[in-house]
Amino acid sequence: MRVQFYGINDKVIAKAVDVLSKGGLIIYPTDTVYALGCASNHAQALAKLATLKNAKKTKPPVSLVCSSISQATGYTGQIDNATFRLLKSHLPGPFTFILPVTQKIPKALGKRSSIGVRVPDHSGVQALIQALGQPLASASLHDEDEIRDYITDPDEIEQIWGKVVNLFLDSGFGGNQPSSVIDLCEATPQILREGAGTFQG
């Protein structure tokens, strides 16, 4: 199913929450590229997502997409003041921050010492995650083409992915530059991928 999703839309959000709560997969917009997502505590949904990404189901290659920094720290654990200030100065925004996991995370995410965290600058997605009551486990919607990395055309996304996901939240043409990835697990931040946004460490 494909629905228009350009901002906060209570009817569409309710539909997405219903799909996600039942273990469904969605394609949704972010402030960078389109992404695949599912409920972060739903083991069967994460297994399906891992299969689509051709990855091991024991440790799905996902980030947690959150509605706020405070929601993220509910999964990664307590962070120090310097890290909090750095996150607050960049989020919401086009960044994925790798944070150490210092407390128990949903079993479905597998055993891991760190995980990527995103808070996209997209009001509709933030409202969806708030309504769901948990982060989305998410992976970027890559293209198999050797030249381009990401699919931007909604019609093409539907053609390729429409039959393997339960809901496509269409927000028009997406971006083709992913988030910047910053590792905060060590004392000095490390830029793992330069993407959208300028990191000010």
C-alpha positions in Angstrom: 0.0 0.0 0.0 1.2 3.5 -0.9 0.0 6.6 0.8 1.1 10.3 0.7 3.0 11.4 3.7 4.3 15.0 3.6 4.0 15.9 7.3 2.0 15.1 10.4 -1.1 13.2 9.2 -2.9 11.4 12.1 -4.7 9.0 9.8 -1.6 7.9 8.0 0.4 7.7 11.2 -2.3 5.5 12.8 -2.2 3.2 9.7 1.6 3.0 10.0 1.5 2.2 13.7 -0.9 -0.6 13.0 1.3 -2.1 10.4 4.5 -1.8 12.5 2.8 -3.2 15.6 1.8 -6.3 13.7 5.4 -6.9 12.5 5.1 -5.2 9.1 7.8 -3.4 7.2 7.5 0.1 5.9 9.4 2.4 3.5 9.4 5.9 4.8 11.1 9.3 4.1 13.8 10.9 6.2 15.7 14.1 5.9 18.1 12.3 3.6 17.2 9.1 1.7 14.3 6.8 1.9 14.6 4.0 4.4 13.2 0.5 5.3 11.9 0.3 8.8 10.2 -1.9 11.4 9.4 -1.9 15.1 12.7 -2.2 16.9 11.4 -4.8 19.4 9.7 -7.1 16.9 11.9 -10.1 16.2 10.1 -11.4 13.2 10.0 -8.0 11.5 13.8 -7.6 12.1 14.4 -11.0 10.7 12.5 -10.0 7.5 14.4 -6.8 7.3 17.7 -8.7 7.7 16.7 -11.0 4.9 16.0 -8.1 2.6 19.4 -6.7 3.4 21.1 -10.1 2.8 22.5 -10.0 6.4 22.7 -12.3 9.3 19.5 -12.3 11.3 21.4 -12.6 14.6 22.6 -9.0 14.3 20.5 -7.0 11.9 22.4 -4.1 10.2 20.1 -1.4 11.5 20.1 1.9 13.2 17.6 3.1 15.8 15.6 6.0 14.4 14.2 7.9 17.3 11.9 10.8 17.9 14.3 12.6 20.3 17.7 12.3 21.9 16.0 11.3 25.2 14.3 8.4 23.5 17.7 7.3 22.1 19.4 7.3 25.4 16.7 5.1 26.8 18.2 2.4 24.6 21.9 3.3 24.6 22.1 4.2 28.3 23.4 7.3 30.1 25.7 9.6 28.1 28.1 12.3 29.5 27.5 16.0 29.2 29.9 16.6 26.3 28.2 13.9 24.2 24.8 15.2 25.0 25.8 18.7 23.9 27.2 17.3 20.7 24.0 15.4 19.9 21.9 18.4 20.8 23.8 20.6 18.4 23.3 18.2 15.5 19.9 16.6 16.1 17.4 16.5 14.6 19.5 16.4 11.5 21.1 14.3 8.8 23.5 12.4 11.1 23.8 8.9 12.4 25.8 8.7 15.7 27.3 5.5 16.8 26.9 5.2 20.6 28.0 2.6 23.0 25.3 0.4 24.4 25.5 0.4 28.2 22.2 -1.2 29.1 19.9 -3.9 27.8 18.4 -3.3 24.4 15.6 -5.2 22.7 16.6 -8.8 22.3 15.5 -8.7 18.7 18.4 -6.3 17.9 21.0 -9.0 18.9 24.0 -8.7 21.2 26.0 -5.6 20.4 28.3 -3.1 22.1 27.2 -0.1 20.0 24.4 1.0 17.7 23.7 3.8 15.3 21.2 6.4 16.4 19.3 8.9 14.2 16.8 11.7 14.9 15.7 12.8 11.4 14.6 16.4 10.8 11.1 15.2 9.6 8.1 16.2 11.7 5.9 13.4 10.3 8.5 10.7 11.1 9.0 12.0 14.6 5.3 12.0 15.2 5.0 8.4 13.9 7.8 7.2 16.2 6.2 8.9 19.2 2.8 7.3 18.3 4.5 3.9 18.0 6.1 4.3 21.4 9.5 2.9 20.4 12.2 3.6 17.8 12.2 2.3 14.3 14.9 -0.3 13.4 16.0 1.1 10.1 18.2 0.6 7.1 18.7 2.9 4.1 17.0 1.9 0.9 19.9 1.1 -1.3 19.9 0.6 -5.1 21.5 -2.3 -6.8 22.7 -0.1 -9.6 26.5 0.4 -9.7 26.3 4.0 -10.5 23.7 5.4 -8.1 23.5 4.4 -4.4 19.9 5.3 -3.6 16.5 5.3 -5.3 14.9 8.7 -5.3 11.8 8.3 -7.5 8.7 7.2 -5.6 7.2 5.4 -8.6 10.4 3.4 -9.0 10.5 2.6 -5.3 6.9 1.3 -5.5 7.8 -0.8 -8.5 10.8 -2.4 -6.9 9.8 -2.6 -3.3 6.0 -2.4 -3.3 5.4 -6.1 -3.0 7.9 -6.8 -0.3 6.9 -4.2 2.2 3.5 -3.6 3.8 3.3 0.2 3.5 5.1 2.9 1.5 5.0 6.4 3.0 5.4 8.5 -0.1 6.9 12.0 0.5 7.9 12.8 -3.1 11.4 12.5 -4.6 13.9 11.6 -1.9 17.5 12.6 -1.5 20.5 10.8 -2.8 23.0 11.6 -0.1 22.9 9.6 3.1 23.4 10.8 6.6 26.9 11.4 7.9 28.0 8.7 10.3 30.0 9.7 13.4 31.4 7.2 15.9 31.2 8.5 19.5 32.4 5.3 21.2 35.9 6.7 21.8 37.1 9.9 23.4 37.5 11.6 20.0 34.6 11.5 17.5 35.5 9.7 14.3 33.8 10.5 11.0 33.0 7.1 9.4 31.1 8.5 6.5 30.8 12.0 5.1 27.2 12.5 3.9 24.6 15.2 4.3 25.2 17.8 6.9 28.5 19.3 8.2 29.8 17.8 11.5 31.1 20.3 14.0 33.0 18.3 16.5 
